[in-house]
């Protein structure tokens, strides 16, 4: 991108740049900033458009829709102060790939990496990798500069494997340029990707008010949120308040400054999911205590609530996020002071993340008071995780949309490939959350955007009897969310997982299936379960070449269920063309379930080797 007057020329939006791809068949919308009230003129090839920047300096140009083209275009933006040029622009299909760690999983971690990278160079595949940052309010820029790049072994290696293999197949099948946008965060909840309108509709105006307060005054937001934490702790411990009397806890010196998983013999090395209190004292002179200061506690894995002399000063989630909290002078005193941290870990490593030199107090007069490394610790009375604040980095409300989706701007997309849900297993209503997510994306990227939802892969305990399963519940809600939408597809990964690894490597095949769904090719989906005589017939849509049960005469994991809990039992279904026939067994039967466990063993495929997704159907 070249600008003749860098400080004054029109600035394109954060996701617009050299080498990008515009969506074919849709109006080409270019957003950017200039001086408020300025007239901005754009030239895309030989076509011209103009607009007036609003009072915030934002302008939006619209060019006519174009057919796919690999002939490079130039976009020139100009106003009275200067000119900016974007070059090497193509017209093709643009896809956003978003979700949590399984969409984030890179080509380097997928299958056949060496060969795939060796053959990955493609001048007409363009990649855009959004940096991981969160914000309480929508942003215009990303947290770090980012550029579109040609697909090369170096740019493909860290990119989403599922997204890359989808794009590679689309390139092979359509021959048109492809732009892929990677915007993912491992462990994220679906709510983190909601627009502000989605947050408001789902969680109410109070949640928006909390986010707006945090955006303007994190200290005040923490003060407003902490009572929820207090209520949670009191309820779980019979009313204890260790922040008011730290001597009420049993304290020991930490074995070493590290994750507590490394503290051999403490119990935390084998059961690190815990709430741990840390405390440290520091001494201030009267001059140092006279003004507002800050306390820096480095990074904590995962969550911290921090007090100074019994006063809460900050609450943060984020295992790699460095914490620095405002401390009013009223919270400080001459002589001995105390920092108390409640650190909460719900997975893998917990506690101090980094080195002790990152922990210190900065006083109002500019002095730095180290907090050293000889902290004390006390194991909390409860191990359940505390309530999460709306600005939480992983499970917060809209915080990833605000910094990782909103800056993309209003460019048109072919659609979104979404692989997420592991973090939402348990609570009901994921199908409604998908509807909220879809609405937000289409408001930003256009009503034409197609939604592809990956049904969760098999992971966890294998079973030999019918069970209730949170993972199966969520897979069914994913299916229902897709059925409720007029332009969405379910792409199952139920046969591509690894029971012992939540991050299965076979994103290669998943990408092929995503490409099929992206092109509108129907995939197997259960349709109806109908009682007739002494059997139930289950019919499907999207089956090509009939159904096949690999490895034996019967499909595995088919269940007949009554209304009552615990009434499900395995049934010996028979494949009949593109349907299943399930003999009735004389027991109550009102539902059919298939592949209903966390990590089901499945063997039912259509003639293209596409697995049938997990499902539950009411018997008609």
Secondary structure, DSSP 4 states (H G I P E B T S, - for coil): -EESSTTTS-EE-TT--TT-EEETTS-EEEEEE-STT-EEEEEETTEEEEEE--TTSEEEEEE-----EEEEEEEEEEETTEEEEEEEEEEEEEEEEEESHHHH-BGGGSTTHHHHHHT--EEEEEEEE------SS--SS-SS----EEE-HHHHHTSBHHHHHHHHHHHHHH-SEEEEEEEE-TT--GGGG--HHHHHHHH-HHHHHHHHHHHH-HHHHHHHHHHHHHHHHHHHHTS--TTT-GGGS--EE-SSSSBGGG-TTSSTTT---EEEEEEEEEEE-HHHHTS-EEEEEEEEESEEEEEETTEEEEEEE-TTPEEEEEE-GGG--SEEEEEEEEEEE-SS--EEES-GGGEEEE-TTS-EEE--S--EEEE-S--SPPP--TT-TTTSSSHHIIIIIGGGTT---SEEEEE--GGG-SSS-HHHHHHHHHHHHHHHH-TT-EEEEEEPPP-S---SS----HHHHHHHHHHHHHHTSTTEEEEE-TTS-BTTBSS-S-HHHHHHHHHHHHTT----EEEEEEEETTEEEEEEES--S-EEETTSSS-TTEEEE-SSTT--EE--EEEETTEEEEE--SS---EEEES-STT----EEETTSPBPPPEEEEB-
